[in-house]
Amino acid sequence: MAPRSPSGASKPKTPGRQMVIILDADVIIRGEKGVFDLGGWVASHADDRFEIAAITIAELWHGVERAVEPQKSKRRKYLETVVAALPIVPYTEQTAYEHARIWAELQSAGKTIGAYDLIVAATALERGSHVATFNKRHFALIKGLQMIEPK
């Protein structure tokens, strides 16, 4: 079965147009650890919309589940706060097509990135969104993906 619609690369932000930014797990984790002011950075991009890919929720909850008290409760509360504030983007059939395309493209070139990063990238490309990440090295392998390194 072929994808229902062709995928395209992200379009650059135009003046007055809202940018949609999918937060990678590393951005949220650095916010939790206090080494990055996630709330301040998001506030400084008030004209933009932030989202989280469903796979990122799995990554983050995995961290909660592996933690021990009292860190587990602290991590759970932080994650619940972040998840309540941001929309979760599901892994759809179209995401699966984009995922397969990127995976095959990278594999054909003899390159690879983490499985979860691949899904985050597919989610962003499908939606024409940017990915906010501190892991630009992996994401840079994906053609057409727009990235932002938070500052």
LOKEGU-787899 format. One record per residue: x, y, z of N, C-alpha, C, O in turn. Coordinates in steps of 0.1 Angstrom, whole numbers, plus 2048, in hexadecimal, padded with zeros to 3 digits. Example, Ala and Ser with C-alpha at 12.3 -4.5 7.8 and 13.67 -1.06 7.14 Angstrom:
8847C784E87B7D384E8847DF84E88E7DF855 8807EA8478897F584788180084F88680B850 
This chain:
8087F480080080080080980C80081280D808 8068167F880E8227F780982D8007FD82D803 81183680480C84180C80184980580184A7F9 7F784E80D7EC8558077F08638027EA8687F9 7FA8698087FE87680380E87680281487080B 81387D7F982287E7F982788680582188F80A 83388280983988981484289480F847893804 84389E81684B8A98128548AE81D8518AB829 85E8B581A8678BB8248608C682B8578CC826 8658C98378608D483F8628E183786C8E3830 8598EA83985A8F783386090183D85C900849 86990A83986E91384286391D84785991F840 86592285385B92B85985B93885186593D84D 84F93C84E84D94984884995385284294F85C 84C96085084896A85A83996985D831968853 83596A86982796A86D82195C86D81595A870 82995286A82394486A82993C87683493D879 82093587C82392D88882C92188482891A87A 83691F88B83F91388983A90889383890B89E 8398FC88E8368F18978438E989A84A8E6891 8468E78A68528E18AB84F8D58B38488D68BE 8558CA8AF8548BD8B78608BC8C086B8BD8BB 85E8BB8CD8698BA8D686E8AC8D78678A28D9 87B8AB8D588289E8D688389B8E58838A48ED 88588E8E988688A8F78918918FE890894909 89D8938F78A88998FD8A58A79028AB8AB90C 89D8AE8FB8998BC8FF8918BB90C8948C3916 8888B290D87F8B19198878AC9258868B1930 8908A292289989D92D8A28A79328A48A893F 8A88AF92A8B18BA92F8A98C49378AE8CA941 89C8C79338948CF93B8918C99498928D1953 88F8BD94988C8B69568998B695F8978B896B 8A48B59598B18B49618B58C29658BE8C496E 8AF8CD9608B28DA9638BE8E095C8C38EA960 8C38D99528CE8DE94A8CA8E693E8D28EC937 8BD8E793C8B78EF9318AA8F59368A28ED93C 8A890193489B90893889190692D88E90F925 88A8FA92D8808F7923875901923871905919 87090392F86490D93086891A92B860921924 87491F92E87892C92987A92C91A876936913 87F9219148819219068749208FF8729278F5 86B91890485E9178FD8579258FE8519298F4 85892C90A85293990B85894390185194C8FD 8659428FE86B94B8F58679488E686A9508DD 86093E8E485A93A8D784B93A8D78449318D2 8459458DD8379458E082F9448D38239408D4 8349488C882D9488BB82C93A8B58259378AC 8349318BB8359238B582D9198BD82991C8C9 82A90E8B78239038BE82C8F78C18338F38B8 82B8F28CC8348E78D082C8DA8D28208DB8D6 8328CF8CE82B8C28CF8358B78D38418BA8D3 8308AB8D68398A08DA8348948D18288918D1 83D88D8CB83A8818C48378768CE83D8758D9 82D86E8CB8298638D483585A8D88358568E4 83E8578CF84984F8D38528558DE85884F8E6 8528638DE85A86A8E88538688F685A867900 8468678F683F864903844856908846855914 84584C8FF84A83F90385884090985B83A913 86184790286E84990686F84F91487684A91D 86785A91686786192386185892E866858939 85685292B85084993685883D939858839944 86083892F86A82E93287383393D87782B946 87883F93C88184594687A84595388184395E 86E84995486684A96086583C96686883A972 86283295E86082496386D81E96886D816971 87882296388581D96788B82497389381E97A 88683097688B83798288683198F87C82A98F 88D83499988A8309A788683C9AF88A8479AC 87E83A9B987A8459C288684B9C98908449CC 8878589CC87C8629C987D8689BB87486F9B8 8878649B488886A9A687C86699D87886E995 87785A99F86C85599786085F99885A86398E 85C8639A485186C9A68538799A084B87F99A 86087E9A186388B99C86388B98C85D894986 86888098686887F97885987E973855884969 85187697A84387497683C88197683588496C 83E88998183789698283B89F9768338A6970 8488A097484D8A89698478A495B8428AC954 84789795984289294C83389594B82E898940 82C89295581D89595581A8A39528118A794B 8238AC9578218BB9558248BE94681C8C5940 82E8B99418328BB9338278B692A8238BC920 8238A992C8198A392380C8AA9248058AB91A 8088AF9307FB8B69317FB8C39297F18C8925 8078C99278098D692180A8D59128088DF90B 80E8CA90C8118C98FE8098BE8F78068B38FD 8058C08EB7FE8B68E38078AA8E08138AD8DD 80289E8E08098928DC80588F8CE7FA88E8CA 81088D8C580D88A8B780E87B8B68188758B9 8038748B18038668B080B8618A480E86889B 80F8548A681584D89B80A84889280383E896 80984D8867FD84A87D80284187280E83E870 7F983D86A7FD83585E80683D85580F83884F 80384A85380C85384B81985485182485584A 81A85585E82785686582F84986283B849860 82883E86282E83185F83483185184082C84F 82D83684783383783A84084083984A83D833 83F84B84084A85584185684E84886184F844 85384785385D84085B864835852870835852 85C82D84A86282384286B82A837875824833 86683583186E83B82787B84082C88683E825 87B84783788884C83D89184184189D84183E 88B83784789382B84B89A82483F8A6822840 89382283589881C8298A38258228AD82081E 8A08328228AA83B81C8B783B8248C283B81E 8B683C8318C283B8398CA82E8388D682E837 8C28238388C88168378CF8148298DA80F829 8C981981F8CF8198128DC8208118E581D809 8DD82B8198E98338198F382E8248FE834825 8F082382A8F981D8348FA825841903825848 8EF82C8448EE8358508E38308598D9829854 8E48348658D983086F8D883A87A8E284187D 8CC83B8808CB84388C8C283B8958BD831891 8C08408A18B88398AB8AA8378A68A483F89F 8A482C8A98968288A588C8338A98838378A1 88D8388B58848428BA8868508B387D8578AF 8938538B089685F8A989085F89B88B868895 89085389588B85188887C85388887685A87E 87584F89286685189386386089585A865890 86B86689E8698758A086B87C893863885890 87587988B87888087F86C87D87586888686E 86787187485C86E86B85087586F84887A867 84D87787C84287E88184388D87D839893878 84F89387E8518A187A8508A386B8498AC867 85689A86385589B85584789A8508428A1847 84089185583188F85182989B85482189F84C 82C8A285E8248AE86282A8BB85E8248C585F 8368BB85883D8C78548428CF8608438DB85F 8458C886B8498CE8778598CE8788608C8870 85E8D688186C8D688586E8CD8918648CA898 87A8C989387D8C189F8878C98A78928CD8A2 8848CB8B488D8D28BD8958C78C488F8BE8CA 8A28C78C28AA8BD8C88B88C28CB8BD8CC8C5 8BF8BB8D48CD8BE8D68D68B38CF8E28B38D0 8CF8AA8C88D589F8C18D58A18B28D08998AA 8DA8AC8AD8D98B089F8E18A68968DE8A488B 8EB8A089C8F48978948EC88C88E8ED889882 8E38858958DB87B8908D08808868CE87B87B 8C988A88B8BE88F8838C38958768BB89686C 8CF89A8758D58A08698D689785E8D789B852 8D588A8608D68808568C987F84E8C9878843 8BF8858528B288384C8AF88F8438AD89B848 8AE88D8368AC89782C89E89E82F894898831 89F8AB82E8938B382F88E8B683D8848BE83F 8948B084788F8B28558958C085A8A18C2859 88C8C885F88F8D58658928D387488A8CD87B 89D8D78788A18D68868A48E388D8A78ED886 8A18E389A8A48EF8A28AC8EA8AE8A88E08B5 8B78F08B18BF8ED8BD8BB8F88C78BF9038C6 8B48F48D28B08FE8DB8BC9058E28C78FF8E4 8BA9118E58C59198EB8C09208F88C79278FF 
